[in-house]
Amino acid sequence: MLAVLGPRRCGKSVFSLLLSRQLEGPFAYINFDDERLIGTSTGDLDSILQVFYQIHGDMNVVVLDEVHNVKGWELFVNRLRRTKKVIITGSNSRMLSGELATHLTGRYIDVPLHTFSFREHISLKTDVHSSRDVAMTRNCLKNYIEGSGFPEFRHFGAPIVRRIFDDIVQKDCIRRYGIRNTEAFRELSSYLITNFSNEFTYSALMRLCGTRNVHTIKNHVRALREAFLIHVLERYSPRLRQRVKAPRKVYAIDQGLCNFVGFRRSSDIGRLYENVVCIDLLRRQAREPDLEVYYWKDHQQNEVDFVVKRGKVIEQLIQVCYSLDEEVTRRRETKGLLKASKELRCKDLLIITDDDESDRIVGSLRIHHIPLWRWLVYGA
């Protein structure tokens, strides 16, 4: 069985249909996000399948799109996968953490799907690869940064991104989790998207929402994470207690949310670059499950945007900065790397910028500078 998980409207249904057409034999497709199927019970699932048999005959593959909308779907799918090849999709990261995971340990593969990466974005423009024109690639990056990775953005622009945001908040959070104070929850969602690439604390969010219950705030943030609207990064510390108590950083799951939902100023371009880097690190993390990503900060407020850890080893320290032209900025970014390098014993130091491509030697350490477009396409 295959489980395709990711944000709403990121292409899960199309991916599942393309995959099912490559498998042998006929297939059935059922979309449980269709309003005509609202209220479907587990008892109805067998009836729906029987209708498919009557109309199309036997089938080898069954695609169940957004099946988590049906309460108690796990046992039906567990029974179905014994005789069919089953593909399920979902817009909630918890859908495989319940009874299905218990029954299917080692019997399913989960495939995380994200919005378009920059590499996928430029693959839609064949002239970029054929001409190898750096200027054209940089222009594509500008369009990508100021736009969105949601596939439908190419045809419908900003309104579709705002619609996706509303659908995630309403359908995947408020309706699914039975959230009662909907106005406060919407304010919280907009606040976190607006403050992308920034630290937050649960106590500050409590004051924002006007609630005295920290568990309510934690549940709300978890709902937004599980619905693939935001990603929350923990501060790195070898001590679990300090990691739990420290502020966290929030990132939007797609830069389009930063551009068209949250309030963004032109000076936020550096934060936008950081958000894009974070989501690309998540894509790499999906391919390499042993990879962990944190941020780092010490008591003197020296900071490193991303700490990449594999197993017990800190593999790389990454800073993201739009421009290093100002000396104070260059000094701040370098100081953070050097402090973290000493404390975490990591010598692979990287600064991702808009256009700087060079190496700087500071003492016995080499700091590599790379443009964002090159890092997104080729890595580092």
Beta strands, then each sheet from edge to edge (+ up, - down):
strand 1: 2-5
strand 2: 27-31
strand 3: 61-65
strand 4: 85-90
strand 5: 109-112
strand 6: 198-200
strand 7: 230-233
strand 8: 248-252
strand 9: 291-297
strand 10: 303-310
strand 11: 313-320
strand 12: 349-353
strand 13: 358-362
strand 14: 365-371
sheet 1: 2+ 3+ 4+ 1+ 5+
sheet 2: 6+ 8- 7+
sheet 3: 9+ 10- 11+ 12+ 14+ 13-
end
